[in-house]
Amino acid sequence: MRSKLEYSYIGHPLVAKNIVWKDYPGWGINENFVQEVEELARSKTAIHQDRPILLICRSGARSMDAALKLEEAGYTSLFNIDEGFEGDKDDHNHRSKVNGWKFHGLPWRQG
């Protein structure tokens, strides 16, 4: 099982399903990412390649790369949450103060 440290420590949108694209601490790419998305699709409601999928990470950068990988695999309705979960850093190097899912007061939980 891949690390869920960031997902549980930082928090996540209420209905998010964690599939790691790059794993902490080395940020290595999960070579099974597309397969894990497909496995989740089979175990839950059917996720067809044209069904909307929203991708999110801490800042929006890794999730964009993950969306591009899914696009290569044939998925056609992908949406990256640009600002990410915690958004950009402010002048004091803190997140969740400028933008992002949490900043905008969207539903989330930690743990």
The first five atom37 places (N, CA, C, CB, O) and aatype in JSON, in Angstrom:
{
  "aatype": [12, 1, 15, 11, 10, 6, 18, 15, 18, 9, 7, 8, 14, 10, 19, 0, 11, 2, 9, 19, 17, 11, 3, 18, 14, 7, 17, 7, 9, 2, 6, 2, 13, 19, 5, 6, 19, 6, 6, 10, 0, 1, 15, 11, 16, 0, 9, 8, 5, 3, 1, 14, 9, 10, 10, 9, 4, 1, 15, 7, 0, 1, 15, 12, 3, 0, 0, 10, 11, 10, 6, 6, 0, 7, 18, 16, 15, 10, 13, 2, 9, 3, 6, 7, 13, 6, 7, 3, 11, 3, 3, 8, 2, 8, 1, 15, 11, 19, 2, 7, 17, 11, 13, 8, 7, 10, 14, 17, 1, 5, 7],
  "atom_mask": [
    [1, 1, 1, 1, 1],
    [1, 1, 1, 1, 1],
    [1, 1, 1, 1, 1],
    [1, 1, 1, 1, 1],
    [1, 1, 1, 1, 1],
    [1, 1, 1, 1, 1],
    [1, 1, 1, 1, 1],
    [1, 1, 1, 1, 1],
    [1, 1, 1, 1, 1],
    [1, 1, 1, 1, 1],
    [1, 1, 1, 0, 1],
    [1, 1, 1, 1, 1],
    [1, 1, 1, 1, 1],
    [1, 1, 1, 1, 1],
    [1, 1, 1, 1, 1],
    [1, 1, 1, 1, 1],
    [1, 1, 1, 1, 1],
    [1, 1, 1, 1, 1],
    [1, 1, 1, 1, 1],
    [1, 1, 1, 1, 1],
    [1, 1, 1, 1, 1],
    [1, 1, 1, 1, 1],
    [1, 1, 1, 1, 1],
    [1, 1, 1, 1, 1],
    [1, 1, 1, 1, 1],
    [1, 1, 1, 0, 1],
    [1, 1, 1, 1, 1],
    [1, 1, 1, 0, 1],
    [1, 1, 1, 1, 1],
    [1, 1, 1, 1, 1],
    [1, 1, 1, 1, 1],
    [1, 1, 1, 1, 1],
    [1, 1, 1, 1, 1],
    [1, 1, 1, 1, 1],
    [1, 1, 1, 1, 1],
    [1, 1, 1, 1, 1],
    [1, 1, 1, 1, 1],
    [1, 1, 1, 1, 1],
    [1, 1, 1, 1, 1],
    [1, 1, 1, 1, 1],
    [1, 1, 1, 1, 1],
    [1, 1, 1, 1, 1],
    [1, 1, 1, 1, 1],
    [1, 1, 1, 1, 1],
    [1, 1, 1, 1, 1],
    [1, 1, 1, 1, 1],
    [1, 1, 1, 1, 1],
    [1, 1, 1, 1, 1],
    [1, 1, 1, 1, 1],
    [1, 1, 1, 1, 1],
    [1, 1, 1, 1, 1],
    [1, 1, 1, 1, 1],
    [1, 1, 1, 1, 1],
    [1, 1, 1, 1, 1],
    [1, 1, 1, 1, 1],
    [1, 1, 1, 1, 1],
    [1, 1, 1, 1, 1],
    [1, 1, 1, 1, 1],
    [1, 1, 1, 1, 1],
    [1, 1, 1, 0, 1],
    [1, 1, 1, 1, 1],
    [1, 1, 1, 1, 1],
    [1, 1, 1, 1, 1],
    [1, 1, 1, 1, 1],
    [1, 1, 1, 1, 1],
    [1, 1, 1, 1, 1],
    [1, 1, 1, 1, 1],
    [1, 1, 1, 1, 1],
    [1, 1, 1, 1, 1],
    [1, 1, 1, 1, 1],
    [1, 1, 1, 1, 1],
    [1, 1, 1, 1, 1],
    [1, 1, 1, 1, 1],
    [1, 1, 1, 0, 1],
    [1, 1, 1, 1, 1],
    [1, 1, 1, 1, 1],
    [1, 1, 1, 1, 1],
    [1, 1, 1, 1, 1],
    [1, 1, 1, 1, 1],
    [1, 1, 1, 1, 1],
    [1, 1, 1, 1, 1],
    [1, 1, 1, 1, 1],
    [1, 1, 1, 1, 1],
    [1, 1, 1, 0, 1],
    [1, 1, 1, 1, 1],
    [1, 1, 1, 1, 1],
    [1, 1, 1, 0, 1],
    [1, 1, 1, 1, 1],
    [1, 1, 1, 1, 1],
    [1, 1, 1, 1, 1],
    [1, 1, 1, 1, 1],
    [1, 1, 1, 1, 1],
    [1, 1, 1, 1, 1],
    [1, 1, 1, 1, 1],
    [1, 1, 1, 1, 1],
    [1, 1, 1, 1, 1],
    [1, 1, 1, 1, 1],
    [1, 1, 1, 1, 1],
    [1, 1, 1, 1, 1],
    [1, 1, 1, 0, 1],
    [1, 1, 1, 1, 1],
    [1, 1, 1, 1, 1],
    [1, 1, 1, 1, 1],
    [1, 1, 1, 1, 1],
    [1, 1, 1, 0, 1],
    [1, 1, 1, 1, 1],
    [1, 1, 1, 1, 1],
    [1, 1, 1, 1, 1],
    [1, 1, 1, 1, 1],
    [1, 1, 1, 1, 1],
    [1, 1, 1, 0, 1]
  ],
  "atom_positions": [
    [[0.84, -1.18, 0.0], [0.0, 0.0, 0.0], [0.89, 1.24, 0.0], [-0.96, 0.0, 1.22], [1.88, 1.32, 0.73]],
    [[0.52, 2.2, -0.8], [1.28, 3.44, -0.93], [0.97, 4.34, 0.26], [0.95, 4.15, -2.26], [-0.05, 4.19, 0.93]],
    [[1.87, 5.28, 0.5], [1.75, 6.22, 1.61], [0.5, 7.08, 1.48], [2.98, 7.09, 1.68], [0.15, 7.54, 0.4]],
    [[-0.15, 7.29, 2.6], [-1.29, 8.2, 2.66], [-0.98, 9.33, 3.63], [-2.57, 7.46, 3.08], [-1.89, 10.0, 4.12]],
    [[0.31, 9.54, 3.91], [0.73, 10.53, 4.88], [0.17, 11.92, 4.55], [2.24, 10.58, 4.95], [-0.47, 12.54, 5.4]],
    [[0.42, 12.39, 3.35], [-0.02, 13.74, 3.0], [-1.55, 13.83, 3.05], [0.49, 14.12, 1.6], [-2.1, 14.81, 3.55]],
    [[-2.22, 12.83, 2.54], [-3.68, 12.78, 2.51], [-4.27, 12.9, 3.92], [-4.16, 11.49, 1.85], [-5.23, 13.64, 4.14]],
    [[-3.7, 12.18, 4.86], [-4.25, 12.2, 6.22], [-3.71, 13.36, 7.06], [-3.94, 10.9, 6.92], [-4.42, 13.87, 7.92]],
    [[-2.48, 13.78, 6.82], [-1.87, 14.84, 7.61], [-2.35, 16.23, 7.19], [-0.36, 14.77, 7.5], [-2.7, 17.05, 8.04]],
    [[-2.38, 16.5, 5.91], [-2.76, 17.8, 5.37], [-4.27, 17.95, 5.35], [-2.18, 18.0, 3.97], [-4.8, 19.03, 5.61]],
    [[-4.96, 16.87, 5.02], [-6.41, 16.89, 4.87], [-6.77, 16.63, 3.42], [0.0, 0.0, 0.0], [-5.9, 16.5, 2.56]],
    [[-8.08, 16.56, 3.17], [-8.56, 16.26, 1.82], [-10.04, 16.62, 1.71], [-8.34, 14.76, 1.48], [-10.75, 16.68, 2.72]],
    [[-10.52, 16.86, 0.49], [-11.95, 17.09, 0.3], [-12.74, 15.9, 0.83], [-12.27, 17.34, -1.19], [-12.26, 14.77, 0.79]],
    [[-13.94, 16.15, 1.32], [-14.74, 15.11, 1.96], [-14.92, 13.85, 1.14], [-16.08, 15.66, 2.29], [-14.81, 12.75, 1.69]],
    [[-15.17, 13.95, -0.12], [-15.47, 12.76, -0.93], [-14.26, 12.26, -1.72], [-16.6, 13.06, -1.87], [-14.41, 11.4, -2.59]],
    [[-13.09, 12.77, -1.43], [-11.89, 12.39, -2.2], [-11.5, 10.94, -1.95], [-10.72, 13.3, -1.84], [-11.67, 10.41, -0.86]],
    [[-10.98, 10.33, -3.0], [-10.39, 8.99, -2.91], [-8.91, 9.17, -3.18], [-11.06, 7.98, -3.93], [-8.53, 9.72, -4.21]],
    [[-8.08, 8.71, -2.28], [-6.63, 8.91, -2.39], [-6.0, 7.87, -3.3], [-5.99, 8.86, -1.02], [-6.0, 6.67, -3.01]],
    [[-5.46, 8.35, -4.4], [-4.61, 7.53, -5.26], [-3.35, 8.36, -5.48], [-5.32, 7.13, -6.65], [-3.39, 9.42, -6.09]],
    [[-2.25, 7.86, -4.97], [-1.0, 8.61, -4.98], [-0.42, 8.67, -6.38], [0.01, 7.98, -4.01], [-0.29, 7.65, -7.05]],
    [[-0.06, 9.88, -6.83], [0.64, 10.06, -8.11], [2.14, 10.06, -7.86], [0.2, 11.38, -8.81], [2.89, 9.34, -8.52]],
    [[2.58, 10.89, -6.9], [3.98, 10.92, -6.48], [4.01, 10.73, -4.98], [4.68, 12.27, -6.9], [3.28, 11.39, -4.25]],
    [[4.86, 9.83, -4.53], [4.86, 9.41, -3.13], [5.96, 10.09, -2.32], [5.03, 7.91, -3.04], [7.11, 10.15, -2.75]],
    [[5.59, 10.6, -1.17], [6.52, 11.2, -0.23], [7.32, 10.08, 0.46], [5.77, 12.09, 0.83], [6.73, 9.03, 0.7]],
    [[8.58, 10.24, 0.78], [9.37, 11.47, 0.76], [10.16, 11.69, -0.52], [10.31, 11.47, 1.92], [10.63, 12.8, -0.76]],
    [[10.32, 10.67, -1.35], [11.16, 10.83, -2.54], [10.44, 11.39, -3.75], [0.0, 0.0, 0.0], [11.07, 11.73, -4.75]],
    [[9.12, 11.48, -3.68], [8.28, 11.98, -4.78], [8.45, 11.14, -6.04], [8.61, 13.44, -5.08], [8.39, 11.67, -7.15]],
    [[8.65, 9.84, -5.87], [8.71, 8.95, -7.02], [7.33, 8.74, -7.61], [0.0, 0.0, 0.0], [6.34, 8.67, -6.88]],
    [[7.26, 8.63, -8.91], [5.99, 8.44, -9.6], [5.46, 7.03, -9.34], [6.14, 8.69, -11.12], [6.2, 6.06, -9.41]],
    [[4.19, 6.95, -9.05], [3.5, 5.68, -8.88], [3.23, 5.11, -10.27], [2.16, 5.86, -8.06], [2.32, 5.56, -10.97]],
    [[4.0, 4.13, -10.67], [3.87, 3.53, -12.0], [2.53, 2.82, -12.19], [5.0, 2.55, -12.23], [2.15, 2.52, -13.33]],
    [[1.82, 2.56, -11.1], [0.52, 1.87, -11.17], [-0.66, 2.83, -11.06], [0.42, 0.83, -10.07], [-1.79, 2.4, -10.84]],
    [[-0.41, 4.13, -11.21], [-1.45, 5.14, -11.01], [-2.7, 4.87, -11.85], [-0.9, 6.51, -11.34], [-3.8, 4.81, -11.3]],
    [[-2.55, 4.72, -13.14], [-3.72, 4.52, -14.01], [-4.44, 3.23, -13.62], [-3.3, 4.47, -15.51], [-5.67, 3.21, -13.57]],
    [[-3.7, 2.19, -13.36], [-4.3, 0.91, -12.94], [-5.09, 1.08, -11.64], [-3.2, -0.19, -12.77], [-6.17, 0.52, -11.5]],
    [[-4.55, 1.85, -10.69], [-5.25, 2.06, -9.41], [-6.52, 2.88, -9.61], [-4.32, 2.77, -8.42], [-7.51, 2.64, -8.92]],
    [[-6.5, 3.84, -10.53], [-7.73, 4.59, -10.86], [-8.77, 3.63, -11.42], [-7.44, 5.74, -11.88], [-9.93, 3.67, -11.03]],
    [[-8.34, 2.76, -12.33], [-9.26, 1.79, -12.93], [-9.79, 0.8, -11.91], [-8.56, 1.05, -14.06], [-10.96, 0.41, -11.98]],
    [[-8.95, 0.37, -10.96], [-9.4, -0.54, -9.9], [-10.43, 0.13, -9.01], [-8.21, -1.01, -9.05], [-11.42, -0.49, -8.63]],
    [[-10.22, 1.39, -8.68], [-11.2, 2.13, -7.88], [-12.51, 2.23, -8.64], [-10.68, 3.54, -7.51], [-13.59, 2.09, -8.06]],
    [[-12.42, 2.47, -9.91], [-13.62, 2.58, -10.74], [-14.42, 1.28, -10.72], [-13.24, 2.93, -12.19], [-15.65, 1.31, -10.65]],
    [[-13.73, 0.16, -10.77], [-14.42, -1.14, -10.75], [-15.01, -1.46, -9.39], [-13.47, -2.25, -11.17], [-16.02, -2.15, -9.3]],
    [[-14.39, -0.96, -8.32], [-14.85, -1.3, -6.98], [-15.97, -0.38, -6.48], [-13.7, -1.25, -6.01], [-16.66, -0.71, -5.52]],
    [[-16.15, 0.74, -7.12], [-17.19, 1.71, -6.72], [-18.16, 1.89, -7.87], [-16.56, 3.09, -6.32], [-18.43, 0.94, -8.61]],
    [[-18.69, 3.07, -8.02], [-19.55, 3.34, -9.17], [-18.67, 3.36, -10.41], [-20.32, 4.69, -9.0], [-17.5, 3.71, -10.35]],
    [[-19.23, 3.0, -11.5], [-18.46, 2.9, -12.74], [-17.9, 4.26, -13.15], [-19.34, 2.34, -13.87], [-18.65, 5.22, -13.31]],
    [[-16.6, 4.32, -13.31], [-15.95, 5.52, -13.84], [-15.55, 5.17, -15.26], [-14.7, 5.97, -12.96], [-14.59, 4.44, -15.49]],
    [[-16.28, 5.71, -16.19], [-15.96, 5.49, -17.59], [-14.93, 6.52, -18.01], [-17.22, 5.57, -18.49], [-14.74, 7.53, -17.33]],
    [[-14.27, 6.28, -19.12], [-13.22, 7.19, -19.55], [-13.75, 8.57, -19.89], [-12.51, 6.62, -20.74], [-12.97, 9.52, -19.99]],
    [[-15.06, 8.72, -20.08], [-15.62, 10.04, -20.36], [-16.33, 10.65, -19.16], [-16.58, 9.95, -21.53], [-16.88, 11.75, -19.25]],
    [[-16.32, 9.95, -18.03], [-16.95, 10.49, -16.81], [-16.02, 11.51, -16.17], [-17.29, 9.35, -15.8], [-14.81, 11.29, -16.12]],
    [[-16.55, 12.64, -15.67], [-15.69, 13.66, -15.06], [-14.91, 13.14, -13.85], [-16.52, 14.85, -14.63], [-15.46, 12.48, -12.96]],
    [[-13.63, 13.43, -13.84], [-12.76, 13.11, -12.71], [-12.06, 14.4, -12.32], [-11.73, 11.97, -13.07], [-11.44, 15.06, -13.16]],
    [[-12.14, 14.76, -11.03], [-11.45, 15.93, -10.5], [-10.2, 15.46, -9.8], [-12.37, 16.75, -9.54], [-10.24, 14.51, -9.01]],
    [[-9.07, 16.12, -10.07], [-7.8, 15.76, -9.45], [-7.31, 16.92, -8.61], [-6.75, 15.36, -10.53], [-7.42, 18.08, -9.01]],
    [[-6.76, 16.6, -7.45], [-6.28, 17.64, -6.54], [-5.04, 17.14, -5.8], [-7.39, 18.04, -5.54], [-4.93, 15.96, -5.49]],
    [[-4.13, 18.05, -5.52], [-2.98, 17.79, -4.67], [-2.81, 19.03, -3.79], [-1.66, 17.48, -5.52], [-3.72, 19.86, -3.72]],
    [[-1.71, 19.16, -3.14], [-1.52, 20.29, -2.23], [-1.59, 21.63, -2.96], [-0.2, 20.17, -1.52], [-2.26, 22.55, -2.49]],
    [[-0.91, 21.76, -4.1], [-0.85, 23.06, -4.78], [-1.46, 23.06, -6.19], [0.57, 23.5, -4.87], [-1.66, 24.13, -6.76]],
    [[-1.75, 21.91, -6.74], [-2.31, 21.83, -8.08], [-1.32, 21.4, -9.15], [0.0, 0.0, 0.0], [-1.72, 21.15, -10.28]],
    [[-0.04, 21.3, -8.81], [0.99, 20.94, -9.8], [1.02, 19.44, -10.06], [2.36, 21.42, -9.33], [0.95, 19.01, -11.21]],
    [[1.14, 18.64, -9.01], [1.19, 17.18, -9.2], [-0.1, 16.66, -9.79], [1.47, 16.48, -7.86], [-0.08, 15.74, -10.61]],
    [[-1.23, 17.23, -9.38], [-2.51, 16.75, -9.9], [-2.64, 17.04, -11.39], [-3.67, 17.38, -9.14], [-3.3, 16.28, -12.1]],
    [[-2.03, 18.11, -11.86], [-2.05, 18.39, -13.3], [-1.26, 17.31, -14.05], [-1.46, 19.79, -13.6], [-1.7, 16.84, -15.1]],
    [[-0.11, 16.93, -13.52], [0.66, 15.86, -14.14], [-0.12, 14.54, -14.15], [2.0, 15.67, -13.4], [-0.08, 13.79, -15.12]],
    [[-0.84, 14.28, -13.05], [-1.65, 13.06, -12.97], [-2.78, 13.1, -14.01], [-2.24, 12.89, -11.55], [-3.09, 12.09, -14.62]],
    [[-3.39, 14.27, -14.2], [-4.44, 14.42, -15.2], [-3.89, 14.14, -16.6], [-5.05, 15.83, -15.15], [-4.54, 13.48, -17.41]],
    [[-2.7, 14.63, -16.87], [-2.09, 14.39, -18.18], [-1.84, 12.9, -18.4], [-0.77, 15.17, -18.31], [-2.01, 12.39, -19.51]],
    [[-1.44, 12.19, -17.35], [-1.22, 10.74, -17.44], [-2.54, 10.02, -17.74], [-0.6, 10.2, -16.13], [-2.58, 9.11, -18.56]],
    [[-3.62, 10.44, -17.07], [-4.91, 9.82, -17.34], [-5.4, 10.14, -18.75], [-5.95, 10.28, -16.3], [-6.03, 9.31, -19.4]],
    [[-5.1, 11.36, -19.21], [-5.47, 11.73, -20.58], [-4.77, 10.81, -21.58], [-5.11, 13.21, -20.86], [-5.37, 10.37, -22.56]],
    [[-3.48, 10.52, -21.34], [-2.74, 9.59, -22.2], [-3.4, 8.21, -22.23], [-1.29, 9.46, -21.72], [-3.34, 7.51, -23.24]],
    [[-4.04, 7.84, -21.12], [-4.68, 6.52, -21.0], [-6.1, 6.53, -21.59], [-4.73, 6.09, -19.54], [-6.78, 5.5, -21.56]],
    [[-6.54, 7.67, -22.12], [-7.84, 7.71, -22.78], [-8.95, 8.41, -22.04], [0.0, 0.0, 0.0], [-10.06, 8.52, -22.56]],
    [[-8.7, 8.87, -20.84], [-9.73, 9.6, -20.1], [-9.92, 10.97, -20.74], [-9.35, 9.75, -18.59], [-8.96, 11.63, -21.13]],
    [[-11.18, 11.39, -20.85], [-11.46, 12.59, -21.64], [-12.1, 13.73, -20.87], [-12.34, 12.24, -22.77], [-12.2, 14.84, -21.39]],
    [[-12.54, 13.5, -19.65], [-13.23, 14.55, -18.89], [-12.52, 14.76, -17.54], [-14.74, 14.18, -18.67], [-13.02, 14.35, -16.49]],
    [[-11.36, 15.39, -17.61], [-10.49, 15.56, -16.44], [-10.43, 17.02, -16.03], [-9.07, 15.03, -16.73], [-10.35, 17.91, -16.88]],
    [[-10.46, 17.25, -14.73], [-10.43, 18.61, -14.21], [-9.41, 18.7, -13.08], [-11.84, 19.05, -13.72], [-9.54, 18.01, -12.06]],
    [[-8.42, 19.54, -13.26], [-7.42, 19.77, -12.22], [-7.88, 20.94, -11.36], [-6.02, 20.05, -12.83], [-8.29, 21.97, -11.88]],
    [[-7.83, 20.77, -10.05], [-8.14, 21.87, -9.14], [-6.88, 22.72, -9.07], [-8.59, 21.35, -7.7], [-5.96, 22.43, -8.31]],
    [[-6.85, 23.81, -9.9], [-5.64, 24.63, -10.08], [-4.94, 25.06, -8.81], [-5.99, 25.83, -10.84], [-3.73, 24.91, -8.68]],
    [[-5.7, 25.58, -7.89], [-5.09, 26.13, -6.67], [-4.72, 25.03, -5.68], [-6.04, 27.12, -6.0], [-4.05, 25.3, -4.69]],
    [[-5.15, 23.82, -5.95], [-4.85, 22.71, -5.07], [-5.62, 22.77, -3.76], [0.0, 0.0, 0.0], [-6.52, 23.59, -3.59]],
    [[-5.24, 21.9, -2.84], [-5.94, 21.8, -1.57], [-5.53, 22.92, -0.63], [-5.67, 20.45, -0.92], [-6.38, 23.53, 0.02]],
    [[-4.24, 23.2, -0.55], [-3.76, 24.26, 0.35], [-3.33, 25.52, -0.39], [-2.6, 23.75, 1.16], [-3.13, 26.56, 0.25]],
    [[-3.19, 25.45, -1.68], [-2.87, 26.63, -2.47], [-1.43, 27.08, -2.38], [0.0, 0.0, 0.0], [-0.55, 26.37, -1.89]],
    [[-1.22, 28.29, -2.87], [0.13, 28.88, -2.91], [0.58, 29.32, -1.52], [0.16, 30.07, -3.87], [-0.23, 29.51, -0.61]],
    [[1.88, 29.48, -1.37], [2.44, 30.0, -0.11], [2.28, 31.51, -0.07], [3.94, 29.6, 0.03], [2.35, 32.19, -1.1]],
    [[2.07, 32.03, 1.13], [2.01, 33.48, 1.31], [3.42, 34.03, 1.53], [1.09, 33.86, 2.49], [4.4, 33.29, 1.4]],
    [[3.53, 35.29, 1.87], [4.84, 35.93, 2.07], [5.62, 35.33, 3.25], [4.66, 37.41, 2.29], [6.83, 35.54, 3.36]],
    [[4.92, 34.59, 4.12], [5.57, 33.96, 5.28], [5.76, 32.46, 5.08], [4.75, 34.22, 6.55], [6.05, 31.73, 6.02]],
    [[5.59, 32.0, 3.83], [5.77, 30.6, 3.48], [4.68, 29.69, 4.04], [7.1, 30.12, 3.96], [4.9, 28.49, 4.19]],
    [[3.51, 30.24, 4.35], [2.39, 29.46, 4.86], [1.37, 29.24, 3.75], [1.73, 30.16, 6.08], [1.14, 30.11, 2.91]],
    [[0.77, 28.08, 3.77], [-0.28, 27.76, 2.8], [-1.66, 27.97, 3.43], [-0.13, 26.3, 2.29], [-1.77, 28.21, 4.63]],
    [[-2.69, 27.88, 2.61], [-4.09, 28.05, 3.01], [-4.44, 29.48, 3.4], [-4.41, 27.12, 4.16], [-5.48, 29.72, 4.0]],
    [[-3.58, 30.43, 3.06], [-3.8, 31.84, 3.4], [-4.09, 32.68, 2.16], [-2.6, 32.4, 4.14], [-4.59, 33.8, 2.27]],
    [[-3.77, 32.14, 0.96], [-3.88, 32.91, -0.27], [-5.0, 32.36, -1.16], [-2.55, 32.89, -1.03], [-5.83, 33.12, -1.65]],
    [[-5.01, 31.06, -1.35], [-6.0, 30.41, -2.2], [-6.03, 28.93, -1.86], [-5.68, 30.64, -3.7], [-5.39, 28.49, -0.91]],
    [[-6.76, 28.17, -2.63], [-6.84, 26.73, -2.43], [-8.2, 26.31, -1.87], [0.0, 0.0, 0.0], [-9.0, 27.13, -1.42]],
    [[-8.43, 25.01, -1.91], [-9.68, 24.4, -1.47], [-10.04, 24.83, -0.04], [-9.58, 22.87, -1.54], [-11.15, 25.3, 0.21]],
    [[-9.09, 24.68, 0.88], [-9.35, 25.05, 2.28], [-9.62, 26.54, 2.43], [-8.16, 24.65, 3.16], [-10.54, 26.94, 3.14]],
    [[-8.82, 27.37, 1.76], [-8.97, 28.83, 1.83], [-10.38, 29.26, 1.43], [-7.94, 29.52, 0.93], [-10.96, 30.16, 2.03]],
    [[-10.93, 28.61, 0.42], [-12.26, 28.97, -0.08], [-13.39, 28.37, 0.76], [-12.4, 28.52, -1.52], [-14.57, 28.57, 0.43]],
    [[-13.05, 27.66, 1.82], [-14.07, 27.13, 2.73], [-14.87, 25.96, 2.17], [0.0, 0.0, 0.0], [-16.0, 25.71, 2.6]],
    [[-14.3, 25.25, 1.23], [-14.97, 24.08, 0.67], [-14.87, 22.92, 1.66], [-14.36, 23.69, -0.71], [-13.95, 22.89, 2.47]],
    [[-15.79, 21.96, 1.6], [-15.82, 20.89, 2.61], [-14.59, 19.99, 2.57], [-17.06, 20.04, 2.42], [-14.17, 19.53, 1.51]],
    [[-14.0, 19.75, 3.75], [-12.82, 18.93, 3.85], [-12.75, 18.31, 5.24], [-11.55, 19.74, 3.55], [-13.49, 18.68, 6.16]],
    [[-11.83, 17.37, 5.36], [-11.57, 16.78, 6.68], [-10.12, 16.39, 6.77], [-12.48, 15.55, 6.94], [-9.42, 16.3, 5.76]],
    [[-9.67, 16.18, 7.98], [-8.29, 15.75, 8.21], [-8.35, 14.35, 8.82], [-7.51, 16.75, 9.15], [-9.2, 14.06, 9.66]],
    [[-7.44, 13.5, 8.37], [-7.4, 12.16, 8.92], [-7.87, 11.11, 7.97], [0.0, 0.0, 0.0], [-7.89, 9.93, 8.31]]
  ]
}
